């Protein structure tokens, strides 16, 4: 295809493939743990890290990683405190993160505010080779951790009480999962944008759950669906000059809507 003659398109597709192995694994566990909004919360909190980096005139990636890791641990602690109302931790930290980001931005010049747009909306076609390598390393790490800790995470996601009585270190595993999710989001945010990264994590995973009959099948379907959505989204963006992140997200939404309608029709036919 004509689009593949460009280096930036090639980098975008490699980055998309790497993210396709990251987002389904994280997204499925977030949905099972009823923490679908965690990705959105951490992406908003990461803006505070970006603002802090700009204020201190250091690489925003470092400050974002620091802020998101701390926030992930705080969210996990609040989730244990409000065990029966776990959504409180998500709502509280989202509001806190946005408030801190806005306050820090007020101390920056106007040029700093414009730079934040790169992190709000992102652009996968502007990804650099170094960022591609970082995504590949992250994808390998997430897949390896999934293979090693699949069963404990699966048990914890469905029944923490049973996992606790079985001797599993529930708090350590849950906190580690939240931190890894935060790290992944902070790395992907400049690529697809803070406003879209949560959609890439949650929507394909939610669609894969509808199609699959087992957890492993859901992960594999999620990977395939991510690759398909990213390919169609990037092709649409290239052909019609639309924002790549938004195009990819809309493709995922259309796939989700199509599968929902298809299941409704199948249910009616069976009746």
ABEGO torsion letter per residue (X at the ends): XAAAABAAAAAAAAAAAAAAAAAAAAAAAAAAAGAAAAAAAAAAAAAAAAAAAAAAGBBAAAAAAAAAAAAAAAAAAAAAABAABAAAAAAAAAAAAAAAAAAAAAABBAAAAAAAAAAAAEBAAABBAAAAAAAAAAAAAAAAAAAAAAAAAAAAAABAAAAAAAGBBAAAAAAAAAAAAAAAAAAAAAAAEAAAAAAAAAAAAAAAAAABABAAAAAAAAAAAAAAAAAAAAAAAAAAGBBAAAAAAAAAAAAAAAAAAAAAAAAAAAX
